[in-house]
Amino acid sequence: MPQNPRILIVDDDPVVAKSLAEFLCREGYSTATAGDGNEALIVLYSGNGTDTRSTTPFGVVITDMNMPRCDGMELLRKIRKSHESAVPIVITGFGKIETAVEAIKLGAVEYLTKPVVDDELRIAVSKAVRQYALLAENRTLRSRFDERFGLDNIVGGEYCMQQ
């Protein structure tokens, strides 16, 4: 069975970030935290967060919406461009339908309102981990397909065949 992806928790309230991290650690996940979207991008780019020994990538990003410098919506846009394998979950204390719709369009698998209920978070993370696994499997299968049936594997001596 493949190892669970690591989870990055992004919230400007350190108490919320720490409590989410502790809950998810008890559920068997490895976590890291960031205080805003900019810090989250640094952690995602470095790949290790506070644990320099870990080589497991961040597969799930749980982000708050209202944060200084780089808010949750901007973070979702940047994740979509440069870390498309990461699956985001949004949590917010100020839920609006318009914001939820935009977050889902940007790739969020869930949009939860604070205070987050343990069971809701457990289900959302489980769903995100399954989606991450499917995306990883899809990338692997595409790579194998390209290796086997790519243009580099065409055999033929004819000039037009080689072209």
RAFENQUI-V503231 format. One record per helix or strand of 2 or more residues. SS is the DSSP state (@ for helix, = for strand). FROM is the first residue (numbers start at 1). TO is the last residue. If there is no record, write none. Layout:
SS;FROM;TO
SS;FROM;TO
This chain:
=;6;10
@;14;26
=;31;34
@;37;46
=;58;64
@;72;82
=;87;92
@;97;105
=;110;113
@;118;149
@;151;153
@;159;162
